[in-house]
Amino acid sequence: TRITIGFSHEVHKLNNNMIIKLYKLGEPIKYYQTELAILGYNLNFPKAKLIACYESKNENERNYIIMSYVDGVALGGVWHVANNTQREELIKDITKTLKTINTLDPALIDSTAKPLSKRIEDKLADLAEKLSSNKTISAQTANKIILKAKDTKRYFNDTEIFPVYYDIHFDNFIVNKNFNLQAIIDLENVEIAALDYPLFCLRKMTDEPHKYLSEQDEQFANIKDYINLIPWYKIYYPEMFAYKNPAQRLEYYQLIDTLNIMIDWIKSKELHNKLDILLN
């Protein structure tokens, strides 16, 4: 049975105990390797159990992981029916999980020793080149991105880095009928970054909750239900908010997010407008 909620890749439920997750052809192998490493690592947080895996031998094969099936529903589809006590307890448990992931050995995710400013500069330059080469953005816009990327040292120099799960929207958290956290999914979304990197996702979820909900659940996207998210994160994960120049740092994270989405949504006027705002 195909599972479509909360997963970035193709996922099928094999039976009541197992699912298979197939990674896209042609995408970087780091996503498969990252999720495989985290599932196989002895770290105590709510996640599926690794059962089997396969690494492709050629470009026509897909990497895949077979893992245990976690019974429950995506939090995004039921957040609107939880009360504030249940919601706060969930954020407490989610932040505990995020902190646990921060304790992973960074070498499991990325063995390079590049500082954060260089990581962000390289990522932005790579995205600018990809989007310029396929004519999604103009050469002039690409140059603006690269120029902005060269200024990262001003805000990110000497920032300590950790393994960070950044894709913290609610479809990536599985809960039971009592709103207890059962698992965090899509663990390929762990990068070596600063602790405040997930703030771009948290801010979007607070301001535009419908962006992270499935089409059938968009009707439940009420900003009032998300108004306490950032205050709760500040209580239970204050390390996320302990950096200087938070507005400028967030702008860089939002720029990375916008460019990443543009790779798949090349004609989105909304994304192009957002890009213009971030660069001007």
Phi, psi and chi 1 to 4 in degrees:
 res  aa     phi    psi   chi1   chi2   chi3   chi4
   1 THR       -  126.7  -54.9      -      -      -
   2 ARG   -70.9  132.7 -179.5   76.6 -178.8  -96.6
   3 ILE  -104.9  124.2  -60.8  175.3      -      -
   4 THR  -114.3  -11.1   58.2      -      -      -
   5 ILE   -92.8  127.0  -61.4  -63.9      -      -
   6 GLY    85.9   -3.6      -      -      -      -
   7 PHE  -113.3  138.6  -65.2   86.9      -      -
   8 SER   -85.1  -16.0  -57.0      -      -      -
   9 HIS  -118.2 -177.4  -63.7   79.7      -      -
  10 GLU   -80.6  120.9 -176.2  179.0  -17.8      -
  11 VAL  -129.7  135.0  178.1      -      -      -
  12 HIS  -128.6  138.7  -61.4  -92.7      -      -
  13 LYS   -82.1  118.9 -176.2  178.2  178.2 -177.5
  14 LEU   -81.5  -40.5  -60.9  174.8      -      -
  15 ASN  -162.5 -164.9   54.2   37.5      -      -
  16 ASN   -72.2   -6.6  -71.5  -26.2      -      -
  17 ASN  -117.4  -17.7  -60.8  -47.5      -      -
  18 MET  -138.6  150.2  -64.1 -173.6  -65.6      -
  19 ILE  -128.5  158.1   64.4  170.1      -      -
  20 ILE  -120.9  133.6 -176.9  169.5      -      -
  21 LYS  -115.6  119.8  179.3  170.9 -177.2  175.0
  22 LEU  -106.0  130.4  -61.3  111.9      -      -
  23 TYR   -89.7  151.1  -65.3   77.3      -      -
  24 LYS   -67.9  143.9  -60.4  170.7 -174.4  173.5
  25 LEU   -62.8  135.0  -78.2  174.2      -      -
  26 GLY    85.6   -8.2      -      -      -      -
  27 GLU   -83.2  158.5   75.2  173.1   -3.1      -
  28 PRO   -55.7  137.2  -25.0   34.5      -      -
  29 ILE   -67.8  -14.2 -164.4  172.6      -      -
  30 LYS   -59.6  -29.8   71.1  171.6 -174.0  175.5
  31 TYR   -66.4  -47.2  -62.4  120.0      -      -
  32 TYR   -61.5  -46.2  162.2   78.4      -      -
  33 GLN   -65.5  -37.4  -68.3  174.0  -26.1      -
  34 THR   -65.8  -49.3  -64.7      -      -      -
  35 GLU   -64.7  -40.4 -175.7  149.5   29.3      -
  36 LEU   -60.4  -43.9  179.8   61.6      -      -
  37 ALA   -63.7  -42.2      -      -      -      -
  38 ILE   -71.5  -42.0  -64.2  173.0      -      -
  39 LEU   -63.1  -33.8  -71.9  174.2      -      -
  40 GLY   -87.1   -6.9      -      -      -      -
  41 TYR   -86.9  142.0 -162.9   76.9      -      -
  42 ASN   -81.3   77.3 -174.2   24.2      -      -
  43 LEU  -129.0  130.4 -158.4   62.4      -      -
  44 ASN   -88.9   95.6 -174.7   25.7      -      -
  45 PHE  -152.7  162.3   67.6   89.2      -      -
  46 PRO   -67.3  112.6  -17.7   30.8      -      -
  47 LYS  -156.1  165.5   65.2 -178.6 -171.8  -60.2
  48 ALA   -69.8  162.1      -      -      -      -
  49 LYS   -98.1  136.7  -65.4  178.6 -179.4  178.1
  50 LEU   -70.9  129.6  174.7   63.9      -      -
  51 ILE  -112.2  -48.4  -64.7  173.2      -      -
  52 ALA  -158.5  166.0      -      -      -      -
  53 CYS  -154.5  163.3   62.2      -      -      -
  54 TYR  -147.6  126.8  177.2   77.0      -      -
  55 GLU  -102.2  127.9 -175.2  170.9  -35.4      -
  56 SER   -60.1  147.3   64.2      -      -      -
  57 LYS   -98.2  -14.8  -57.0  -62.0 -171.7  -67.6
  58 ASN  -153.3  174.9   59.1   65.3      -      -
  59 GLU   -70.5  -11.8   61.3 -176.9   14.5      -
  60 ASN   -94.4   -2.1  -62.9  -44.5      -      -
  61 GLU  -106.2  156.9  -68.6 -175.7  -22.5      -
  62 ARG  -111.9  139.4  -63.6  168.9   69.5  178.3
  63 ASN   -69.2  147.7  -57.8  -50.7      -      -
  64 TYR  -150.4  156.8   66.2   77.8      -      -
  65 ILE  -129.1  133.0  -64.2  176.2      -      -
  66 ILE  -101.6  126.5  -63.5  174.9      -      -
  67 MET  -136.3  168.2   61.7 -171.2   84.9      -
  68 SER   -68.2  147.1   62.8      -      -      -
  69 TYR   -82.4  127.8  171.6   69.9      -      -
  70 VAL  -102.2  116.4  178.0      -      -      -
  71 ASP   -72.0  136.3 -165.8   22.5      -      -
  72 GLY   149.1 -168.7      -      -      -      -
  73 VAL  -130.9  158.1  -62.5      -      -      -
  74 ALA   -68.7  133.8      -      -      -      -
  75 LEU   -59.1  -32.0  178.2   56.4      -      -
  76 GLY   -57.7  -32.7      -      -      -      -
  77 GLY   -83.5   -9.8      -      -      -      -
  78 VAL  -127.1   -0.5  -64.4      -      -      -
  79 TRP   -55.2  -36.4  179.4 -103.6      -      -
  80 HIS   -68.9  -18.3   62.7  -74.2      -      -
  81 VAL  -101.4   -5.9  -63.4      -      -      -
  82 ALA   -78.5  150.4      -      -      -      -
  83 ASN   -88.6  171.8   60.8   46.2      -      -
  84 ASN   -65.4  -32.1  -93.0   -9.3      -      -
  85 THR   -64.8  -45.2  -60.4      -      -      -
  86 GLN   -64.6  -39.6  -67.1  166.9  -35.4      -
  87 ARG   -64.7  -46.3  -70.5  170.8  177.8  171.4
  88 GLU   -63.5  -39.4 -177.4  174.3   -0.9      -
  89 GLU   -64.1  -37.3 -167.9   63.0   27.1      -
  90 LEU   -64.1  -44.4  -86.8  167.0      -      -
  91 ILE   -63.3  -37.3  -61.5  -55.3      -      -
  92 LYS   -60.1  -44.8 -177.6  178.4  178.6 -178.9
  93 ASP   -70.7  -38.4  -71.0  -18.2      -      -
  94 ILE   -63.9  -45.4  -72.8  169.3      -      -
  95 THR   -65.8  -33.8   54.4      -      -      -
  96 LYS   -61.5  -41.6 -178.9  180.0  177.8 -178.5
  97 THR   -65.2  -43.8  -65.6      -      -      -
  98 LEU   -61.1  -40.2  -62.5  179.3      -      -
  99 LYS   -65.3  -37.0  -70.3 -179.7 -177.0 -178.7
 100 THR   -63.9  -43.1  -58.6      -      -      -
 101 ILE   -61.6  -33.3  -68.1  173.4      -      -
 102 ASN   -60.9  -21.2  -63.6  152.2      -      -
 103 THR   -87.2   -2.9   67.8      -      -      -
 104 LEU   -58.0  152.4  -82.1  165.9      -      -
 105 ASP   -67.0  117.9  179.7   -1.6      -      -
 106 PRO   -55.9  -28.5  -23.9   33.3      -      -
 107 ALA   -64.5  -21.3      -      -      -      -
 108 LEU   -65.1  -30.1  -79.2  173.2      -      -
 109 ILE   -98.7  -43.3  -47.8  -58.1      -      -
 110 ASP  -159.9  120.3 -174.3  -11.1      -      -
 111 SER   -88.4   -4.6   59.5      -      -      -
 112 THR   -74.3  156.8   62.6      -      -      -
 113 ALA  -109.9   24.5      -      -      -      -
 114 LYS   -65.8  138.3  -72.7 -168.8  -64.4 -173.5
 115 PRO   -68.6  162.9   24.8  -33.1      -      -
 116 LEU   -61.1  -40.7 -178.5   59.9      -      -
 117 SER   -59.5  -39.2   58.5      -      -      -
 118 LYS   -71.8  -36.4 -179.0   60.8  174.7  171.6
 119 ARG   -61.6  -45.2  -70.9  173.0 -176.0  -88.5
 120 ILE   -68.2  -42.2  -66.4  173.9      -      -
 121 GLU   -59.5  -46.8 -179.0  179.4  -11.8      -
 122 ASP   -65.3  -40.1  -71.0  -10.3      -      -
 123 LYS   -64.7  -44.0 -177.3  175.1  -68.3 -171.7
 124 LEU   -66.2  -40.4  -73.4  172.1      -      -
 125 ALA   -64.2  -39.6      -      -      -      -
 126 ASP   -65.8  -43.9  180.0   59.6      -      -
 127 LEU   -64.9  -40.8  -73.2  166.4      -      -
 128 ALA   -61.5  -41.7      -      -      -      -
 129 GLU   -65.8  -43.1 -167.5  -81.3  -32.6      -
 130 LYS   -62.7  -45.7  -75.1 -179.5 -179.4  177.1
 131 LEU   -73.3  -29.3  -68.3  167.7      -      -
 132 SER   -74.5  -39.2  176.8      -      -      -
 133 SER   -67.3  -29.8   64.0      -      -      -
 134 ASN   -98.1   12.9   67.4    9.0      -      -
 135 LYS    68.9   18.9  -50.4  -61.6 -177.2 -177.1
 136 THR   -70.1  -39.1  -59.5      -      -      -
 137 ILE  -125.2  160.7   60.5  175.0      -      -
 138 SER   -79.1  163.8   65.7      -      -      -
 139 ALA   -62.4  -33.4      -      -      -      -
 140 GLN   -64.9  -43.5 -177.6 -178.6   12.6      -
 141 THR   -65.9  -40.4  -60.8      -      -      -
 142 ALA   -60.1  -40.4      -      -      -      -
 143 ASN   -65.4  -36.1  -72.8  -26.2      -      -
 144 LYS   -62.9  -42.1  -79.0 -173.6  177.5 -178.5
 145 ILE   -63.5  -45.6  -65.1  168.1      -      -
 146 ILE   -64.6  -38.7  -68.3  169.1      -      -
 147 LEU   -64.2  -43.8 -172.7   63.0      -      -
 148 LYS   -64.2  -37.8 -173.3  176.7  179.3   69.5
 149 ALA   -62.5  -30.8      -      -      -      -
 150 LYS   -72.6   -8.3  -68.5 -176.4 -178.9  -60.9
 151 ASP   -99.0   11.5 -157.3   27.7      -      -
 152 THR   -66.5  -28.4   54.6      -      -      -
 153 LYS   -59.7  -28.2  -73.1 -177.2  180.0  178.9
 154 ARG   -61.0  -32.0 -172.5 -167.6  -53.7 -172.0
 155 TYR  -114.3  -18.7  -53.9  112.3      -      -
 156 PHE  -121.8    2.3  -62.2   97.8      -      -
 157 ASN   -64.1  135.6 -153.3   27.4      -      -
 158 ASP    65.2   15.9  -59.9  -36.1      -      -
 159 THR   -75.1  127.6  -61.6      -      -      -
 160 GLU   -68.2  143.3 -170.7  174.3    1.4      -
 161 ILE  -117.8  152.8   50.3 -180.0      -      -
 162 PHE  -144.7  164.5  -55.4   85.1      -      -
 163 PRO   -68.1  123.3  -21.3   34.2      -      -
 164 VAL  -128.4  125.6  173.1      -      -      -
 165 TYR   -85.6  115.1 -177.4   86.6      -      -
 166 TYR  -104.6  -17.5   60.7   86.7      -      -
 167 ASP   -90.6   66.2 -157.2   18.9      -      -
 168 ILE   -90.0   22.5   58.2  173.5      -      -
 169 HIS   -70.7  161.1   66.6   81.9      -      -
 170 PHE   -74.2  -15.4  -73.2  158.0      -      -
 171 ASP   -72.6   -8.3  -90.8    2.3      -      -
 172 ASN   -97.2   10.3  -79.2  -22.6      -      -
 173 PHE  -125.3  124.2  -59.0  107.2      -      -
 174 ILE   -97.0  130.2  -55.3  -61.0      -      -
 175 VAL  -126.5  160.9  -60.6      -      -      -
 176 ASN   -94.3 -173.5   63.3   16.5      -      -
 177 LYS   -67.5  -16.8   62.3 -178.3  179.8 -179.7
 178 ASN   -97.5   10.6  -63.7  -43.5      -      -
 179 PHE    64.8   32.3  -60.7  100.8      -      -
 180 ASN   -91.9  136.3  -56.9  127.5      -      -
 181 LEU   -67.2  125.3 -177.9   63.6      -      -
 182 GLN  -105.7  -34.1  -59.8  -59.9  -67.4      -
 183 ALA  -166.5  151.7      -      -      -      -
 184 ILE  -105.4  134.0  179.1  172.0      -      -
 185 ILE  -117.9  178.8   62.2  173.1      -      -
 186 ASP    54.7   53.7  -77.7   -1.2      -      -
 187 LEU   -73.9   -0.9  -70.4  168.8      -      -
 188 GLU   -68.3  -13.4   74.8  -86.8   10.1      -
 189 ASN   -87.4   44.5  -64.8  -41.3      -      -
 190 VAL  -113.3  127.7  173.2      -      -      -
 191 GLU  -130.7  161.3  -78.5 -165.8   16.0      -
 192 ILE   -80.2  115.7  -58.0  -59.0      -      -
 193 ALA  -158.9 -177.1      -      -      -      -
 194 ALA   -84.3  158.8      -      -      -      -
 195 LEU   -65.1  -19.8  -62.4  178.9      -      -
 196 ASP   -90.0    1.1   63.3  -19.4      -      -
 197 TYR   -56.8  -39.5 -175.8   36.6      -      -
 198 PRO   -67.0   -4.0  -20.0   32.7      -      -
 199 LEU   -63.5  -27.6  -78.0  176.8      -      -
 200 PHE   -63.5  -38.1   79.4   87.0      -      -
 201 CYS   -71.6  -42.6 -175.0      -      -      -
 202 LEU   -63.4  -41.6 -174.7   59.0      -      -
 203 ARG   -65.8  -42.1  174.4   58.2   65.7 -174.6
 204 LYS   -66.0  -39.8 -169.9 -166.1  -66.1 -171.8
 205 MET   -65.0  -34.6 -166.4  161.2   39.6      -
 206 THR   -72.5  -42.6  -59.7      -      -      -
 207 ASP   -86.6  -34.2  -64.3  -15.9      -      -
 208 GLU  -137.2   66.3  -56.1  172.8  -75.1      -
 209 PRO   -58.8  -27.0   18.6  -30.9      -      -
 210 HIS   -64.1  -22.5   65.9  -78.2      -      -
 211 LYS   -63.8  -23.6  -69.4  -71.0 -179.3   65.4
 212 TYR  -109.3    8.1  -75.1  124.6      -      -
 213 LEU  -105.0  150.5  -67.3  176.5      -      -
 214 SER   -65.6  161.6   64.1      -      -      -
 215 GLU   -56.2  -38.5 -171.8  174.5  -18.6      -
 216 GLN   -72.5  -21.0   68.4 -143.0   43.8      -
 217 ASP  -101.1   -4.0  -68.8  -29.9      -      -
 218 GLU   -59.2  -28.6  -78.8 -171.5   12.2      -
 219 GLN   -62.1  -19.4   59.1 -178.1  -48.9      -
 220 PHE   -95.9    7.0  -55.2  123.2      -      -
 221 ALA   -80.2   88.7      -      -      -      -
 222 ASN  -111.1  119.0 -170.9  -28.0      -      -
 223 ILE   -55.4  -31.7  -71.3  177.8      -      -
 224 LYS   -60.4  -29.3  -68.6 -179.2 -179.9  178.3
 225 ASP   -73.1  -12.9  -69.6  -28.0      -      -
 226 TYR  -114.2    4.4  -64.5   80.5      -      -
 227 ILE   -65.4  -26.4 -163.3  168.2      -      -
 228 ASN   -94.5    0.3  -69.8  -43.2      -      -
 229 LEU   -57.1  -55.4  -92.1 -172.4      -      -
 230 ILE   -64.8  -44.3  -70.3  178.2      -      -
 231 PRO   -56.8  -38.9  -28.4   36.1      -      -
 232 TRP   -68.9  -41.3  -75.8  -27.8      -      -
 233 TYR   -62.0  -36.2  -94.8   87.8      -      -
 234 LYS   -65.4  -32.9  -75.1 -177.4  175.9  179.0
 235 ILE   -72.1  -47.7  -68.1  170.9      -      -
 236 TYR   -96.9  -10.8  -62.9  111.5      -      -
 237 TYR  -144.2   58.7 -159.6    2.6      -      -
 238 PRO   -62.4  -22.9   22.2  -33.3      -      -
 239 GLU   -59.9  -24.9  -59.9   87.9  -14.8      -
 240 MET   -67.8  -21.7 -149.3 -174.7 -137.4      -
 241 PHE  -115.3   18.6  -57.3   86.4      -      -
 242 ALA   -97.6   16.2      -      -      -      -
 243 TYR  -102.4  150.4  -63.3   92.3      -      -
 244 LYS   -75.6  157.8  -64.7  178.6 -179.5  178.0
 245 ASN    54.9   50.1  -56.8  -55.0      -      -
 246 PRO   -62.3  -36.2   22.3  -33.7      -      -
 247 ALA   -66.2  -42.3      -      -      -      -
 248 GLN   -69.3  -39.5  -69.9   82.8   -1.8      -
 249 ARG   -64.2  -43.8  -70.3  169.2   67.0   98.2
 250 LEU   -60.7  -36.9  177.6   59.5      -      -
 251 GLU   -60.9  -40.4 -167.1  173.0  -88.3      -
 252 TYR   -65.4  -42.4  -84.8   93.2      -      -
 253 TYR   -63.4  -40.0  -61.1  152.1      -      -
 254 GLN   -67.0  -33.7  -70.5  173.2  -33.9      -
 255 LEU   -65.6  -44.5  179.6   57.3      -      -
 256 ILE   -60.2  -45.5  -68.2  170.7      -      -
 257 ASP   -61.5  -45.7  178.1   53.1      -      -
 258 THR   -61.9  -44.9  -59.9      -      -      -
 259 LEU   -66.7  -38.7  -64.0  174.6      -      -
 260 ASN   -60.6  -43.0  -90.9  -39.1      -      -
 261 ILE   -69.0  -34.5  -62.1  172.8      -      -
 262 MET   -63.4  -23.6  -73.0 -179.7   79.9      -
 263 ILE   -59.3  -37.0  -69.3  174.8      -      -
 264 ASP   -96.6  -21.6  -66.9  -40.3      -      -
 265 TRP  -122.3   69.2  -61.7   90.2      -      -
 266 ILE   -69.7  -22.5   61.1  176.2      -      -
 267 LYS  -104.8    8.6  -64.9 -177.5  178.1 -179.9
 268 SER   -68.8  115.0  169.0      -      -      -
 269 LYS   -64.5  -35.9  -70.3 -176.4  178.7  179.6
 270 GLU   -61.0  -43.3 -177.8 -178.6   -2.1      -
 271 LEU   -67.3  -40.4  -71.4  172.8      -      -
 272 HIS   -66.1  -37.0  -77.7  -85.5      -      -
 273 ASN   -66.3  -41.6  -70.4  -21.0      -      -
 274 LYS   -62.1  -40.7  177.6   87.5  175.3  -77.9
 275 LEU   -62.2  -43.9 -179.8   59.1      -      -
 276 ASP   -58.6  -42.2  -72.3  -19.0      -      -
 277 ILE   -63.8  -42.9  -67.7  170.4      -      -
 278 LEU   -69.1  -24.6  -70.7  168.3      -      -
 279 LEU   -97.4   -7.1  -67.2  176.4      -      -
 280 ASN  -121.6      -  -64.7  -53.9      -      -
